[in-house]
Amino acid sequence: MCVSTGSGRLDNNQFIYSPSKLYAAGMMNNQFAIYRAYSYLNVTSTRIWTASQSSTAQVAFLALQSDRNLVIY
């Protein structure tokens, strides 16, 4: 699990970490959520908040756009 490589896009199992590294926002199993983390690169599957999704499996990614909007595609 790692931070995106500068593309402005997060794919599955990539996260943005809080400054304290206790929380990580990102994609796990193609679901965007805020997860509990124990340190950098140590994200648990414990979700604190999840974006609602349909029951149909979809490929998704998180992107930071040039206008500074964070969008789930």
C-alpha positions, 0 to 999 in steps of 0.5 A: 500500500503506497501513496500515488506516484505523483500522477494525481490519481489513487488506484486500488490499495493506494492511500493519502495519509493524515499527518499523524499517520493514524488515518488513511483515505483511499481505495481498498477493494475498489471502495473509497473510504477512510481507514484506520492506519497504524503507520505509513504503509500499514493500513487496516481494513477497519473503515471509519467512513465509506462512500456509498456504492451500488451492489454492482462491482465497479473499477474505481479510482480517486483523482486529485484534479488540477482545480483541487477537487478530489473525485472518485471515478 
